[in-house]
Amino acid sequence: MHRIKNTTFQDFRAGRTDKHTYNRIRNAYLRAIRKATHEHWNTVVENTNPSSLWQTIRKALPKPPASLATINGATNFDDKAQVLRQAFFPNNSLPPQYQPPDSLEGFHLVIQEEVLKALEAIPPNSAPGDDTLPPSIWIRLHKIRPEVLTNMTDWSLRSRTLPTILKRVLTIVIPKPGKPDYSVPRAHRMISLLPTLSKTIEHVALARMTVFAPNCLSPLQFACRKGYSPLDAMHLILEKVYKASNDKLYSSALFLDVQSDFDKVLHQRLAEIMTNSKFPPYLVDWVQSYLSDRSVQMTDGSASEPSFTPIQVGIPQGSPLSSFIFNLYSSPLCHNHQKVGVDLMVSYDDDYCLLAISVS
């Protein structure tokens, strides 16, 4: 059909056929392309399974640049990494670290079943961090010597300390697909690869922190909570809108996306929120240790920084705790929404919907 379309176009330009005939053949050619594309992707989707899902998505999305473009005038990788670090991990002057009471109140021994559940929660193909150890290594170790990981996790929570070596984050810089200007730092995404041993301890801590979530989280926060989903949030918003409409009222909604939410979390403020929400002191202190003294090493796959550089604020993107910690940090917003004249405030991670209902 491509050949026929081109031949008809040449005949049209030479005056051997009319415009109506050319348009008819051209439109038939375009319809055939759309139909073939539609049938191709239908076949691809039908044959997609969980193991090939991301491969299918990568095929469907436009490919980002093969390497990092010049960013804010920086051309070599070390300068680019410095620009990205200033944008994503700013070195703000921070107040002294918050110190909760020196108490193990609420602490109980870590048992082998806790560690096993934590290991099962880590995807088996999860990419390792600087330690290069995949999750399968720790799973096999726990089957042979379950007391090893159990004692290590118990020591970490009891001493309220996460060793510095487990807080070294290998950060992969990936250009976001479809961005018009890759010279802007925000046109890139930071993927944090964490040591898999750290992820195991984090999952145990997360399970313990979840018990105290009702003391802090608002029912209107839908992220990282069992039994909550984005669909539930949308149903709640629509229910309020339809009810207002039936009552002859008007609904006005403002949708917000908090930029770089994880990168702007202040550790001291988070500790105060956790303490006020009755989290045990040992968990508050452990989270402070988990967030402090972190360091990152950036790479784009072809070049890397020579060493790890300390960062002062934020929470790592790839951590099992990240979404839960941000939920805690942002919970005061959802609890106090009525003070600013908003009838409903729903959040899912860094996405917010503020709904106001009025007579006009």
C-alpha atoms as a printed R data frame, in Angstrom:
    type eleno elety resid chain resno       x       y       z
1   ATOM     1    CA   MET     A     1   0.000   0.000   0.000
2   ATOM     2    CA   HIS     A     2   2.936   2.314   0.625
3   ATOM     3    CA   ARG     A     3   4.058   1.897  -2.974
4   ATOM     4    CA   ILE     A     4   0.526   2.475  -4.283
5   ATOM     5    CA   LYS     A     5   0.175   5.620  -2.179
6   ATOM     6    CA   ASN     A     6   3.487   7.018  -3.477
7   ATOM     7    CA   THR     A     7   2.617   6.190  -7.091
8   ATOM     8    CA   THR     A     8  -0.772   7.873  -6.751
9   ATOM     9    CA   PHE     A     9   0.871  10.951  -5.257
10  ATOM    10    CA   GLN     A    10   3.254  11.178  -8.213
11  ATOM    11    CA   ASP     A    11   0.307  10.805 -10.627
12  ATOM    12    CA   PHE     A    12  -1.566  13.526  -8.747
13  ATOM    13    CA   ARG     A    13   1.364  15.945  -8.967
14  ATOM    14    CA   ALA     A    14   1.740  15.140 -12.687
15  ATOM    15    CA   GLY     A    15  -1.970  15.734 -13.288
16  ATOM    16    CA   ARG     A    16  -2.705  12.143 -14.230
17  ATOM    17    CA   THR     A    17  -5.217  11.661 -11.386
18  ATOM    18    CA   ASP     A    18  -7.491  13.882  -9.334
19  ATOM    19    CA   LYS     A    19  -7.103  14.996  -5.708
20  ATOM    20    CA   HIS     A    20 -10.130  12.991  -4.533
21  ATOM    21    CA   THR     A    21  -8.538   9.721  -5.725
22  ATOM    22    CA   TYR     A    22  -5.238  10.543  -4.043
23  ATOM    23    CA   ASN     A    23  -6.941  11.469  -0.732
24  ATOM    24    CA   ARG     A    24  -8.961   8.231  -0.796
25  ATOM    25    CA   ILE     A    25  -5.847   6.060  -1.293
26  ATOM    26    CA   ARG     A    26  -3.826   8.065   1.249
27  ATOM    27    CA   ASN     A    27  -6.565   7.756   3.904
28  ATOM    28    CA   ALA     A    28  -6.877   4.017   3.244
29  ATOM    29    CA   TYR     A    29  -3.100   3.729   3.742
30  ATOM    30    CA   LEU     A    30  -3.236   5.625   7.060
31  ATOM    31    CA   ARG     A    31  -6.177   3.504   8.267
32  ATOM    32    CA   ALA     A    32  -4.208   0.353   7.455
33  ATOM    33    CA   ILE     A    33  -1.258   1.625   9.531
34  ATOM    34    CA   ARG     A    34  -3.497   2.391  12.508
35  ATOM    35    CA   LYS     A    35  -5.166  -1.010  12.254
36  ATOM    36    CA   ALA     A    36  -1.828  -2.858  12.021
37  ATOM    37    CA   THR     A    37  -0.457  -0.883  15.001
38  ATOM    38    CA   HIS     A    38  -3.590  -1.605  17.024
39  ATOM    39    CA   GLU     A    39  -3.460  -5.338  16.228
40  ATOM    40    CA   HIS     A    40   0.274  -5.482  17.005
41  ATOM    41    CA   TRP     A    41  -0.084  -3.960  20.480
42  ATOM    42    CA   ASN     A    42  -3.159  -6.061  21.218
43  ATOM    43    CA   THR     A    43  -1.079  -9.157  20.495
44  ATOM    44    CA   VAL     A    44   1.834  -7.872  22.589
45  ATOM    45    CA   VAL     A    45  -0.409  -7.094  25.581
46  ATOM    46    CA   GLU     A    46  -2.212 -10.438  25.354
47  ATOM    47    CA   ASN     A    47   1.142 -12.250  25.423
48  ATOM    48    CA   THR     A    48   2.555 -10.151  28.267
49  ATOM    49    CA   ASN     A    49   3.068 -11.887  31.608
50  ATOM    50    CA   PRO     A    50   4.350 -10.508  34.935
51  ATOM    51    CA   SER     A    51   7.953 -11.339  34.048
52  ATOM    52    CA   SER     A    52   7.826  -9.479  30.708
53  ATOM    53    CA   LEU     A    53   5.639  -6.549  31.813
54  ATOM    54    CA   TRP     A    54   8.436  -3.990  32.163
55  ATOM    55    CA   GLN     A    55  10.005  -5.076  28.895
56  ATOM    56    CA   THR     A    56   6.690  -4.348  27.182
57  ATOM    57    CA   ILE     A    57   6.440  -0.939  28.863
58  ATOM    58    CA   ARG     A    58   9.974  -0.038  27.777
59  ATOM    59    CA   LYS     A    59   9.065  -0.856  24.177
60  ATOM    60    CA   ALA     A    60   5.983   1.349  24.332
61  ATOM    61    CA   LEU     A    61   7.684   4.418  25.839
62  ATOM    62    CA   PRO     A    62  10.018   6.748  23.932
63  ATOM    63    CA   LYS     A    63  13.669   6.085  24.643
64  ATOM    64    CA   PRO     A    64  15.543   8.707  26.699
65  ATOM    65    CA   PRO     A    65  18.985   9.912  25.597
66  ATOM    66    CA   ALA     A    66  21.726   7.278  25.745
67  ATOM    67    CA   SER     A    67  23.861   9.438  28.044
68  ATOM    68    CA   LEU     A    68  23.319  12.524  30.164
69  ATOM    69    CA   ALA     A    69  23.084  15.762  28.217
70  ATOM    70    CA   THR     A    70  24.809  18.955  29.288
71  ATOM    71    CA   ILE     A    71  23.094  20.052  32.526
72  ATOM    72    CA   ASN     A    72  23.204  23.730  33.485
73  ATOM    73    CA   GLY     A    73  26.419  24.128  31.507
74  ATOM    74    CA   ALA     A    74  28.127  21.076  33.060
75  ATOM    75    CA   THR     A    75  29.691  18.790  30.455
76  ATOM    76    CA   ASN     A    76  31.758  16.152  32.311
77  ATOM    77    CA   PHE     A    77  30.061  13.672  34.619
78  ATOM    78    CA   ASP     A    78  31.549  14.932  37.918
79  ATOM    79    CA   ASP     A    79  30.237  18.452  37.243
80  ATOM    80    CA   LYS     A    80  26.838  17.065  36.201
81  ATOM    81    CA   ALA     A    81  26.683  15.034  39.430
82  ATOM    82    CA   GLN     A    82  27.442  18.178  41.436
83  ATOM    83    CA   VAL     A    83  24.613  20.074  39.698
84  ATOM    84    CA   LEU     A    84  22.185  17.195  40.278
85  ATOM    85    CA   ARG     A    85  23.211  16.890  43.919
86  ATOM    86    CA   GLN     A    86  22.557  20.587  44.520
87  ATOM    87    CA   ALA     A    87  19.099  20.230  42.937
88  ATOM    88    CA   PHE     A    88  18.030  16.986  44.619
89  ATOM    89    CA   PHE     A    89  20.019  17.008  47.895
90  ATOM    90    CA   PRO     A    90  20.539  20.669  48.882
91  ATOM    91    CA   ASN     A    91  22.914  21.284  51.798
92  ATOM    92    CA   ASN     A    92  20.616  23.444  53.898
93  ATOM    93    CA   SER     A    93  21.732  24.615  57.318
94  ATOM    94    CA   LEU     A    94  19.856  22.376  59.708
95  ATOM    95    CA   PRO     A    95  19.060  22.695  63.423
96  ATOM    96    CA   PRO     A    96  20.652  20.192  65.841
97  ATOM    97    CA   GLN     A    97  19.393  16.624  65.602
98  ATOM    98    CA   TYR     A    98  16.290  15.911  67.673
99  ATOM    99    CA   GLN     A    99  17.097  13.559  70.557
100 ATOM   100    CA   PRO     A   100  14.274  11.401  71.912
101 ATOM   101    CA   PRO     A   101  14.519  10.054  75.463
102 ATOM   102    CA   ASP     A   102  17.199   7.416  75.975
103 ATOM   103    CA   SER     A   103  14.745   4.595  76.527
104 ATOM   104    CA   LEU     A   104  13.996   1.131  75.175
105 ATOM   105    CA   GLU     A   105  10.376   1.403  76.240
106 ATOM   106    CA   GLY     A   106   8.205  -0.652  73.897
107 ATOM   107    CA   PHE     A   107  11.117  -2.665  72.493
108 ATOM   108    CA   HIS     A   108  10.792  -6.435  72.193
109 ATOM   109    CA   LEU     A   109  13.167  -9.052  70.848
110 ATOM   110    CA   VAL     A   110  13.318  -9.578  67.098
111 ATOM   111    CA   ILE     A   111  12.253 -13.121  66.282
112 ATOM   112    CA   GLN     A   112  13.120 -15.279  63.288
113 ATOM   113    CA   GLU     A   113   9.582 -15.067  61.868
114 ATOM   114    CA   GLU     A   114   9.867 -11.267  61.631
115 ATOM   115    CA   VAL     A   115  13.053 -11.531  59.597
116 ATOM   116    CA   LEU     A   116  11.566 -14.237  57.369
117 ATOM   117    CA   LYS     A   117   8.555 -12.023  56.569
118 ATOM   118    CA   ALA     A   118  10.925  -9.150  55.821
119 ATOM   119    CA   LEU     A   119  12.940 -11.290  53.409
120 ATOM   120    CA   GLU     A   120   9.774 -12.487  51.690
121 ATOM   121    CA   ALA     A   121   8.674  -8.865  51.228
122 ATOM   122    CA   ILE     A   122  11.788  -8.044  49.173
123 ATOM   123    CA   PRO     A   123  11.299  -8.826  45.444
124 ATOM   124    CA   PRO     A   124  13.702 -11.637  44.502
125 ATOM   125    CA   ASN     A   125  14.980  -9.666  41.506
126 ATOM   126    CA   SER     A   126  15.531  -6.487  43.539
127 ATOM   127    CA   ALA     A   127  18.729  -4.781  42.403
128 ATOM   128    CA   PRO     A   128  21.464  -4.751  45.079
129 ATOM   129    CA   GLY     A   129  23.275  -1.605  46.132
130 ATOM   130    CA   ASP     A   130  26.924  -0.972  46.854
131 ATOM   131    CA   ASP     A   131  27.192  -4.362  48.592
132 ATOM   132    CA   THR     A   132  26.389  -6.184  45.279
133 ATOM   133    CA   LEU     A   133  24.624  -8.932  47.297
134 ATOM   134    CA   PRO     A   134  21.236 -10.002  45.870
135 ATOM   135    CA   PRO     A   135  18.342 -10.876  48.212
136 ATOM   136    CA   SER     A   136  18.768 -14.575  47.424
137 ATOM   137    CA   ILE     A   137  22.041 -14.608  49.422
138 ATOM   138    CA   TRP     A   138  20.305 -13.504  52.616
139 ATOM   139    CA   ILE     A   139  17.355 -15.838  52.044
140 ATOM   140    CA   ARG     A   140  19.699 -18.823  51.756
141 ATOM   141    CA   LEU     A   141  21.668 -17.704  54.814
142 ATOM   142    CA   HIS     A   142  18.477 -17.370  56.847
143 ATOM   143    CA   LYS     A   143  17.413 -20.891  55.905
144 ATOM   144    CA   ILE     A   144  20.761 -22.320  57.045
145 ATOM   145    CA   ARG     A   145  21.537 -20.048  60.013
146 ATOM   146    CA   PRO     A   146  18.386 -18.086  60.934
147 ATOM   147    CA   GLU     A   147  19.969 -16.686  64.083
148 ATOM   148    CA   VAL     A   148  22.531 -14.634  62.097
149 ATOM   149    CA   LEU     A   149  20.148 -12.157  60.465
150 ATOM   150    CA   THR     A   150  17.842 -12.252  63.471
151 ATOM   151    CA   ASN     A   151  20.640 -11.209  65.848
152 ATOM   152    CA   MET     A   152  21.891  -8.516  63.446
153 ATOM   153    CA   THR     A   153  18.419  -7.000  63.122
154 ATOM   154    CA   ASP     A   154  17.810  -7.238  66.864
155 ATOM   155    CA   TRP     A   155  21.119  -5.456  67.549
156 ATOM   156    CA   SER     A   156  20.271  -2.681  65.083
157 ATOM   157    CA   LEU     A   157  16.860  -1.925  66.620
158 ATOM   158    CA   ARG     A   158  18.007  -2.439  70.227
159 ATOM   159    CA   SER     A   159  21.011  -0.137  69.812
160 ATOM   160    CA   ARG     A   160  18.846   2.239  67.746
161 ATOM   161    CA   THR     A   161  21.549   2.352  65.100
162 ATOM   162    CA   LEU     A   162  21.871   1.496  61.435
163 ATOM   163    CA   PRO     A   163  25.584   1.076  60.567
164 ATOM   164    CA   THR     A   164  26.963   3.709  58.213
165 ATOM   165    CA   ILE     A   165  28.079   1.076  55.693
166 ATOM   166    CA   LEU     A   166  24.407   0.180  55.164
167 ATOM   167    CA   LYS     A   167  23.546   3.818  54.407
168 ATOM   168    CA   ARG     A   168  25.694   4.148  51.293
169 ATOM   169    CA   VAL     A   169  23.308   4.701  48.400
170 ATOM   170    CA   LEU     A   170  24.263   3.972  44.808
171 ATOM   171    CA   THR     A   171  22.162   6.432  42.790
172 ATOM   172    CA   ILE     A   172  21.398   5.768  39.132
173 ATOM   173    CA   VAL     A   173  20.643   8.946  37.158
174 ATOM   174    CA   ILE     A   174  18.023   8.262  34.485
175 ATOM   175    CA   PRO     A   175  16.630  10.877  32.063
176 ATOM   176    CA   LYS     A   176  12.827  10.986  32.250
177 ATOM   177    CA   PRO     A   177  11.282   9.939  28.916
178 ATOM   178    CA   GLY     A   178   9.672  12.593  26.749
179 ATOM   179    CA   LYS     A   179  11.149  15.682  28.422
180 ATOM   180    CA   PRO     A   180  11.733  18.635  26.047
181 ATOM   181    CA   ASP     A   181  14.927  19.888  27.734
182 ATOM   182    CA   TYR     A   182  17.454  17.529  29.318
183 ATOM   183    CA   SER     A   183  19.729  20.378  30.382
184 ATOM   184    CA   VAL     A   184  17.412  20.917  33.371
185 ATOM   185    CA   PRO     A   185  18.191  18.816  36.501
186 ATOM   186    CA   ARG     A   186  14.493  18.053  37.096
187 ATOM   187    CA   ALA     A   187  14.335  16.273  33.723
188 ATOM   188    CA   HIS     A   188  16.148  13.387  35.436
189 ATOM   189    CA   ARG     A   189  15.086  10.741  37.943
190 ATOM   190    CA   MET     A   190  17.214   9.409  40.786
191 ATOM   191    CA   ILE     A   191  16.948   5.664  41.398
192 ATOM   192    CA   SER     A   192  18.457   4.658  44.741
193 ATOM   193    CA   LEU     A   193  19.982   1.194  45.028
194 ATOM   194    CA   LEU     A   194  20.269   0.213  48.687
195 ATOM   195    CA   PRO     A   195  22.171  -2.631  50.361
196 ATOM   196    CA   THR     A   196  19.821  -5.609  50.575
197 ATOM   197    CA   LEU     A   197  20.749  -6.228  54.225
198 ATOM   198    CA   SER     A   198  19.538  -2.704  54.983
199 ATOM   199    CA   LYS     A   199  16.242  -3.455  53.214
200 ATOM   200    CA   THR     A   200  15.736  -6.501  55.445
201 ATOM   201    CA   ILE     A   201  16.171  -4.467  58.633
202 ATOM   202    CA   GLU     A   202  13.983  -1.693  57.178
203 ATOM   203    CA   HIS     A   203  11.119  -4.125  56.520
204 ATOM   204    CA   VAL     A   204  11.253  -5.338  60.127
205 ATOM   205    CA   ALA     A   205  11.214  -1.717  61.348
206 ATOM   206    CA   LEU     A   206   8.365  -0.886  58.954
207 ATOM   207    CA   ALA     A   207   6.232  -3.749  60.283
208 ATOM   208    CA   ARG     A   208   6.717  -2.443  63.835
209 ATOM   209    CA   MET     A   209   6.042   1.172  62.860
210 ATOM   210    CA   THR     A   210   2.837   0.241  61.040
211 ATOM   211    CA   VAL     A   211   1.305  -0.807  64.372
212 ATOM   212    CA   PHE     A   212   1.480   2.819  65.531
213 ATOM   213    CA   ALA     A   213   0.268   4.349  62.244
214 ATOM   214    CA   PRO     A   214  -3.332   4.921  63.445
215 ATOM   215    CA   ASN     A   215  -1.936   7.298  66.096
216 ATOM   216    CA   CYS     A   216  -0.583   9.546  63.370
217 ATOM   217    CA   LEU     A   217  -1.961   8.961  59.893
218 ATOM   218    CA   SER     A   218  -5.208  10.495  58.722
219 ATOM   219    CA   PRO     A   219  -7.912   8.206  57.260
220 ATOM   220    CA   LEU     A   220  -7.585  10.418  54.169
221 ATOM   221    CA   GLN     A   221  -3.994   9.297  53.459
222 ATOM   222    CA   PHE     A   222  -4.189   6.389  51.032
223 ATOM   223    CA   ALA     A   223  -0.548   5.547  50.241
224 ATOM   224    CA   CYS     A   224   1.452   2.648  51.692
225 ATOM   225    CA   ARG     A   225  -1.428   1.347  53.794
226 ATOM   226    CA   LYS     A   226  -2.989  -2.086  53.716
227 ATOM   227    CA   GLY     A   227  -6.567  -1.950  52.443
228 ATOM   228    CA   TYR     A   228  -6.138   1.519  50.890
229 ATOM   229    CA   SER     A   229  -5.736   2.232  47.172
230 ATOM   230    CA   PRO     A   230  -5.848   5.166  44.699
231 ATOM   231    CA   LEU     A   231  -9.202   3.828  43.514
232 ATOM   232    CA   ASP     A   232 -10.608   4.213  47.042
233 ATOM   233    CA   ALA     A   233  -9.412   7.831  47.072
234 ATOM   234    CA   MET     A   234 -11.127   8.565  43.761
235 ATOM   235    CA   HIS     A   235 -14.372   6.949  44.940
236 ATOM   236    CA   LEU     A   236 -14.325   9.135  48.066
237 ATOM   237    CA   ILE     A   237 -13.799  12.327  46.046
238 ATOM   238    CA   LEU     A   238 -16.538  11.430  43.544
239 ATOM   239    CA   GLU     A   239 -18.953  10.530  46.323
240 ATOM   240    CA   LYS     A   240 -18.504  14.000  47.858
241 ATOM   241    CA   VAL     A   241 -18.909  15.681  44.457
242 ATOM   242    CA   TYR     A   242 -22.070  13.743  43.539
243 ATOM   243    CA   LYS     A   243 -23.603  14.361  46.960
244 ATOM   244    CA   ALA     A   244 -22.914  18.090  46.649
245 ATOM   245    CA   SER     A   245 -24.442  18.107  43.175
246 ATOM   246    CA   ASN     A   246 -27.591  16.392  44.450
247 ATOM   247    CA   ASP     A   247 -27.820  19.074  47.154
248 ATOM   248    CA   LYS     A   248 -27.549  21.816  44.471
249 ATOM   249    CA   LEU     A   249 -24.059  22.769  45.657
250 ATOM   250    CA   TYR     A   250 -20.879  23.423  43.698
251 ATOM   251    CA   SER     A   251 -17.589  21.540  44.089
252 ATOM   252    CA   SER     A   252 -14.193  23.072  43.387
253 ATOM   253    CA   ALA     A   253 -11.110  20.822  43.349
254 ATOM   254    CA   LEU     A   254  -7.443  21.709  43.383
255 ATOM   255    CA   PHE     A   255  -4.979  18.939  42.500
256 ATOM   256    CA   LEU     A   256  -1.396  19.327  43.716
257 ATOM   257    CA   ASP     A   257   1.807  17.402  43.128
258 ATOM   258    CA   VAL     A   258   4.543  18.110  45.686
259 ATOM   259    CA   GLN     A   259   7.827  18.495  43.839
260 ATOM   260    CA   SER     A   260  10.753  16.411  45.107
261 ATOM   261    CA   ASP     A   261   8.814  15.336  48.169
262 ATOM   262    CA   PHE     A   262  11.273  12.728  49.480
263 ATOM   263    CA   ASP     A   263  14.252  15.039  49.024
264 ATOM   264    CA   LYS     A   264  12.856  17.794  51.272
265 ATOM   265    CA   VAL     A   265  11.996  15.845  54.445
266 ATOM   266    CA   LEU     A   266  13.529  17.496  57.514
267 ATOM   267    CA   HIS     A   267  14.704  14.821  59.939
268 ATOM   268    CA   GLN     A   268  14.155  16.811  63.129
269 ATOM   269    CA   ARG     A   269  10.557  17.653  62.207
270 ATOM   270    CA   LEU     A   270   9.894  13.973  61.411
271 ATOM   271    CA   ALA     A   271  11.221  12.918  64.846
272 ATOM   272    CA   GLU     A   272   8.954  15.433  66.570
273 ATOM   273    CA   ILE     A   273   5.906  14.144  64.664
274 ATOM   274    CA   MET     A   274   6.732  10.531  65.580
275 ATOM   275    CA   THR     A   275   7.273  11.401  69.253
276 ATOM   276    CA   ASN     A   276   4.017  13.359  69.444
277 ATOM   277    CA   SER     A   277   2.256  10.375  67.841
278 ATOM   278    CA   LYS     A   278   3.433   8.028  70.629
279 ATOM   279    CA   PHE     A   279   5.945   6.010  68.614
280 ATOM   280    CA   PRO     A   280   8.336   4.168  70.973
281 ATOM   281    CA   PRO     A   281  11.559   6.130  71.563
282 ATOM   282    CA   TYR     A   282  13.707   3.313  70.180
283 ATOM   283    CA   LEU     A   283  11.897   3.502  66.806
284 ATOM   284    CA   VAL     A   284  12.146   7.305  66.711
285 ATOM   285    CA   ASP     A   285  15.871   7.126  67.390
286 ATOM   286    CA   TRP     A   286  16.414   4.268  64.932
287 ATOM   287    CA   VAL     A   287  14.709   6.255  62.153
288 ATOM   288    CA   GLN     A   288  16.957   9.221  62.966
289 ATOM   289    CA   SER     A   289  20.011   6.981  62.684
290 ATOM   290    CA   TYR     A   290  18.620   5.491  59.473
291 ATOM   291    CA   LEU     A   291  18.242   8.949  57.892
292 ATOM   292    CA   SER     A   292  21.435  10.568  59.177
293 ATOM   293    CA   ASP     A   293  24.993  10.146  57.877
294 ATOM   294    CA   ARG     A   294  23.783   8.914  54.509
295 ATOM   295    CA   SER     A   295  25.973   9.232  51.444
296 ATOM   296    CA   VAL     A   296  25.394   8.873  47.716
297 ATOM   297    CA   GLN     A   297  27.463   7.964  44.709
298 ATOM   298    CA   MET     A   298  25.951   8.890  41.364
299 ATOM   299    CA   THR     A   299  26.315   6.972  38.107
300 ATOM   300    CA   ASP     A   300  24.633   7.029  34.717
301 ATOM   301    CA   GLY     A   301  25.806   3.547  33.759
302 ATOM   302    CA   SER     A   302  28.789   4.742  31.737
303 ATOM   303    CA   ALA     A   303  30.492   7.003  34.310
304 ATOM   304    CA   SER     A   304  30.493   7.198  38.106
305 ATOM   305    CA   GLU     A   305  31.616   9.520  40.836
306 ATOM   306    CA   PRO     A   306  34.929   8.461  42.433
307 ATOM   307    CA   SER     A   307  33.524   8.315  45.968
308 ATOM   308    CA   PHE     A   308  30.438   8.636  48.155
309 ATOM   309    CA   THR     A   309  29.338  12.151  49.188
310 ATOM   310    CA   PRO     A   310  27.386  12.858  52.425
311 ATOM   311    CA   ILE     A   311  23.824  14.237  52.189
312 ATOM   312    CA   GLN     A   312  21.935  15.988  54.976
313 ATOM   313    CA   VAL     A   313  18.232  15.906  54.131
314 ATOM   314    CA   GLY     A   314  15.653  13.705  52.474
315 ATOM   315    CA   ILE     A   315  14.833  10.025  52.420
316 ATOM   316    CA   PRO     A   316  16.099   7.485  49.855
317 ATOM   317    CA   GLN     A   317  13.812   6.793  46.909
318 ATOM   318    CA   GLY     A   318  14.175   2.999  46.811
319 ATOM   319    CA   SER     A   319  13.655   2.308  50.503
320 ATOM   320    CA   PRO     A   320  10.766   0.183  51.822
321 ATOM   321    CA   LEU     A   321  10.297   2.913  54.445
322 ATOM   322    CA   SER     A   322  10.180   5.907  52.084
323 ATOM   323    CA   SER     A   323   6.454   6.151  51.385
324 ATOM   324    CA   PHE     A   324   5.519   5.380  54.992
325 ATOM   325    CA   ILE     A   325   7.940   7.978  56.367
326 ATOM   326    CA   PHE     A   326   6.639  10.626  53.978
327 ATOM   327    CA   ASN     A   327   3.088   9.751  55.029
328 ATOM   328    CA   LEU     A   328   4.079  10.399  58.648
329 ATOM   329    CA   TYR     A   329   5.835  13.623  57.725
330 ATOM   330    CA   SER     A   330   2.855  15.012  55.788
331 ATOM   331    CA   SER     A   331   0.135  13.775  58.163
332 ATOM   332    CA   PRO     A   332  -0.338  17.182  59.915
333 ATOM   333    CA   LEU     A   333  -1.490  18.635  56.582
334 ATOM   334    CA   CYS     A   334  -4.299  16.112  56.291
335 ATOM   335    CA   HIS     A   335  -5.347  16.487  59.924
336 ATOM   336    CA   ASN     A   336  -5.650  20.286  59.697
337 ATOM   337    CA   HIS     A   337  -7.267  20.756  56.283
338 ATOM   338    CA   GLN     A   338 -10.545  22.105  57.709
339 ATOM   339    CA   LYS     A   339  -8.712  25.036  59.302
340 ATOM   340    CA   VAL     A   340  -8.133  26.505  55.822
341 ATOM   341    CA   GLY     A   341 -11.728  26.137  54.631
342 ATOM   342    CA   VAL     A   342 -11.309  22.862  52.734
343 ATOM   343    CA   ASP     A   343 -14.108  20.287  53.029
344 ATOM   344    CA   LEU     A   344 -11.971  17.328  51.966
345 ATOM   345    CA   MET     A   345  -8.251  16.735  51.541
346 ATOM   346    CA   VAL     A   346  -7.133  13.398  50.115
347 ATOM   347    CA   SER     A   347  -3.518  12.403  49.583
348 ATOM   348    CA   TYR     A   348  -1.646   9.592  47.891
349 ATOM   349    CA   ASP     A   349   2.108   9.960  48.451
350 ATOM   350    CA   ASP     A   350   2.954  13.395  47.003
351 ATOM   351    CA   ASP     A   351  -0.389  13.873  45.190
352 ATOM   352    CA   TYR     A   352  -3.114  15.867  46.898
353 ATOM   353    CA   CYS     A   353  -6.717  16.764  46.146
354 ATOM   354    CA   LEU     A   354  -8.321  19.690  48.006
355 ATOM   355    CA   LEU     A   355 -12.086  19.813  47.621
356 ATOM   356    CA   ALA     A   356 -14.213  22.817  48.600
357 ATOM   357    CA   ILE     A   357 -18.031  22.741  48.471
358 ATOM   358    CA   SER     A   358 -20.057  25.952  48.358
359 ATOM   359    CA   VAL     A   359 -23.404  27.409  47.261
360 ATOM   360    CA   SER     A   360 -21.872  29.256  44.313
